[in-house]
Amino acid sequence: MRVIVRTVSELCITVGTLIVLFVVYVLFWTGVEADGVMSDQIDQLHQQWSRGSGGAAPSAADPAAYHYGRPFAIMYVPRLGSTWNKPVLEGTGTDVLKKGLAHYTGTARLGQEGNFAVAGHRRTYGDPFKDFPRLRSGDAVVLTDGTTWFTYRIDKGPYKTVPTDVEVIDAVPRKSGYTRPGRYLTLTTCDPEWGHSHRLIVWAHLDSTQPVESGEPEALRR
């Protein structure tokens, strides 16, 4: 009997230790890894853009294709902090979401007519959208593809819905309040903070653009 009790106790200790290690991995180590990966993605973009014509960012006149799993833009959201910046990669696979923000394939290109839709983790893998509920109408979301700054302004959200509500990334999302084609941005993340039973959504419109050569947009200088 004592042997059985001791064995069960040892198993409980082992299982408890594994659970603690898993929690540490999820809460801490995936964040450390993701921060490093996202920094690498941003460095990769800056290097590509600095090479000039041989590796320049796509232009409006001759846009290059977006390639799955590869970064093509950097996003800044002043409301989430002056140092908050994340790479945007093509595709929404789990492997892509571990590296940064993910562009829904099939939605509009950055700055173009339609709905440029982007997803990001609320928690784990760097917690890019941890503070998503802080976003408010009028907030700026700024992106650059290396040649142009695109400043979007949030019109609605955070709006709570279910994962099956795929209409939120339509070209003209019905629940956004938009009634005609335009140049829109949709951001999505999971809710609650440590779950995925629902989604939080914000919708924005393209407010302004300017060449990178003219300096940072006003929204980033405030």
C-alpha positions in Angstrom: 0.0 0.0 0.0 2.8 2.4 0.9 4.5 1.7 -2.5 1.2 2.5 -4.3 0.8 5.8 -2.4 4.4 6.8 -3.0 4.1 6.0 -6.7 0.9 8.0 -7.0 2.5 10.9 -5.2 5.6 10.8 -7.4 3.3 10.8 -10.5 1.4 13.8 -9.2 4.6 15.7 -8.6 5.8 14.8 -12.1 2.6 15.9 -13.7 2.5 19.1 -11.7 6.0 19.9 -12.7 5.2 19.3 -16.4 2.2 21.5 -16.1 4.2 24.3 -14.5 6.9 24.0 -17.2 4.2 24.1 -19.9 2.6 27.2 -18.5 6.1 28.9 -18.3 6.7 27.9 -21.9 3.3 29.3 -23.1 3.4 32.5 -21.0 7.1 33.4 -21.2 9.2 31.5 -23.6 6.9 31.7 -26.7 6.9 35.5 -26.1 10.7 35.6 -26.0 11.0 33.6 -29.2 8.3 35.6 -31.0 9.8 38.9 -30.1 13.1 37.8 -31.6 11.4 36.4 -34.7 9.4 39.6 -35.2 12.5 41.7 -34.8 14.2 39.6 -37.4 11.3 40.0 -39.8 11.4 43.8 -39.4 15.2 43.8 -39.9 14.7 41.7 -43.0 12.2 44.3 -44.4 14.5 47.3 -43.7 17.4 45.5 -45.4 15.3 44.7 -48.4 14.0 48.2 -48.7 17.5 49.7 -48.3 18.8 47.7 -51.3 17.1 50.0 -53.7 15.7 48.7 -57.0 17.1 45.2 -56.5 15.0 44.6 -53.4 12.7 47.6 -53.2 9.2 47.4 -51.8 6.3 47.1 -54.3 5.2 50.3 -56.0 1.5 51.2 -56.6 2.2 51.1 -60.4 3.9 47.6 -60.3 2.9 45.8 -57.1 4.8 42.6 -56.4 3.0 39.5 -55.2 2.6 38.7 -51.6 4.3 35.4 -50.7 3.0 33.1 -48.1 4.8 33.4 -44.8 6.9 36.4 -45.9 6.8 39.9 -44.4 5.8 42.8 -46.7 4.8 45.6 -44.3 5.3 47.0 -40.8 2.3 48.1 -38.7 2.4 50.8 -36.0 -0.5 51.5 -33.6 0.2 54.6 -31.4 -2.6 53.7 -29.0 -0.7 50.5 -28.1 2.5 52.3 -27.3 5.2 54.4 -28.9 7.5 51.4 -29.4 4.7 49.1 -30.7 5.5 47.9 -34.2 4.9 44.5 -35.8 5.7 42.9 -39.1 2.8 41.9 -41.4 3.2 38.6 -43.2 1.1 36.9 -45.9 -1.3 34.1 -44.9 -3.0 33.2 -41.6 -1.6 29.8 -40.9 -0.5 29.0 -37.4 3.1 29.1 -38.5 2.7 32.6 -39.8 0.9 33.9 -36.7 3.9 32.9 -34.7 6.0 35.4 -36.6 3.9 38.5 -36.4 0.6 39.8 -37.8 -1.1 37.9 -40.6 -2.8 39.2 -43.7 -5.9 37.3 -44.8 -5.0 35.9 -48.2 -7.7 37.0 -50.7 -8.5 40.3 -49.0 -7.3 43.6 -50.5 -3.7 44.6 -50.8 -2.3 47.4 -48.5 -3.8 50.7 -49.5 -5.9 49.4 -52.3 -9.6 49.4 -52.7 -11.3 46.7 -50.7 -10.7 45.4 -47.2 -7.1 44.9 -46.1 -7.7 42.4 -43.3 -5.1 41.4 -40.6 -5.1 38.9 -37.7 -2.9 38.7 -34.6 -2.6 36.7 -31.4 -4.1 38.3 -28.3 -1.9 36.2 -26.1 1.2 34.0 -26.6 3.8 34.4 -29.3 4.6 37.9 -28.3 1.1 39.0 -27.4 0.9 41.4 -30.3 -2.8 42.3 -29.7 -2.9 41.9 -25.9 -4.2 45.5 -25.5 -6.6 45.2 -28.4 -9.7 46.3 -26.3 -8.0 49.7 -25.7 -8.5 50.6 -29.4 -11.1 53.4 -29.9 -12.8 55.2 -32.8 -10.4 57.8 -34.3 -7.2 55.9 -33.4 -4.6 55.7 -36.1 -3.2 52.5 -37.5 -0.2 53.2 -39.6 1.5 50.9 -42.0 4.4 51.1 -44.4 5.6 48.9 -47.3 8.9 50.7 -47.6 7.8 53.3 -50.2 4.6 54.7 -48.8 3.1 55.4 -45.4 -0.6 54.4 -45.1 -2.6 56.0 -42.2 -5.9 54.4 -41.4 -8.4 55.7 -38.9 -10.6 53.4 -36.8 -14.3 53.9 -37.3 -15.8 51.1 -35.3 -14.8 48.6 -32.6 -13.8 46.6 -30.8 -16.8 44.6 -32.0 -17.3 41.2 -30.5 -18.4 38.3 -32.6 -18.0 34.5 -33.2 -15.2 32.8 -35.2 -17.7 31.7 -37.9 -18.7 35.4 -38.7 -16.4 35.5 -41.7 -18.3 38.5 -43.1 -16.2 40.8 -41.0 -13.5 40.6 -43.6 -15.7 41.2 -46.6 -14.8 43.9 -49.1 -17.6 46.0 -47.5 -18.2 44.4 -44.1 -22.0 44.6 -43.4 -21.7 45.2 -39.7 -18.9 47.9 -40.0 -21.3 50.6 -40.9 -19.7 51.0 -44.4 -22.2 51.1 -47.2 -20.1 51.5 -50.3 -16.7 50.3 -51.6 -13.7 52.0 -50.2 -10.2 51.4 -48.9 -10.7 49.7 -45.5 -8.7 47.9 -42.8 -10.0 45.1 -40.6 -8.0 43.9 -37.5 -9.1 40.7 -35.7 -8.0 38.9 -32.6 -9.3 36.3 -30.1 -11.5 36.9 -27.1 -11.4 36.3 -24.2 -7.8 37.1 -23.5 -6.8 33.5 -22.8 -9.5 31.9 -25.0 -10.7 31.8 -28.5 -14.5 31.3 -28.3 -15.1 34.8 -29.8 -13.3 37.4 -31.9 -12.7 41.1 -31.4 -12.9 43.3 -34.6 -12.0 46.8 -35.5 -12.7 48.5 -38.8 -10.9 51.5 -40.2 -10.7 53.5 -43.4 -7.7 54.8 -45.3 -7.3 58.4 -44.1 -4.1 59.5 -45.9 -0.9 58.3 -47.6 2.5 59.9 -48.1 5.9 58.9 -49.5 8.4 57.5 -47.1 10.8 60.2 -48.3 8.7 62.9 -46.8 9.2 61.5 -43.2 6.9 59.9 -40.7 3.2 60.7 -40.8 1.8 63.0 -38.2 0.1 60.1 -36.4 3.5 58.8 -35.4 4.9 62.2 -34.4 2.4 62.9 -31.6 
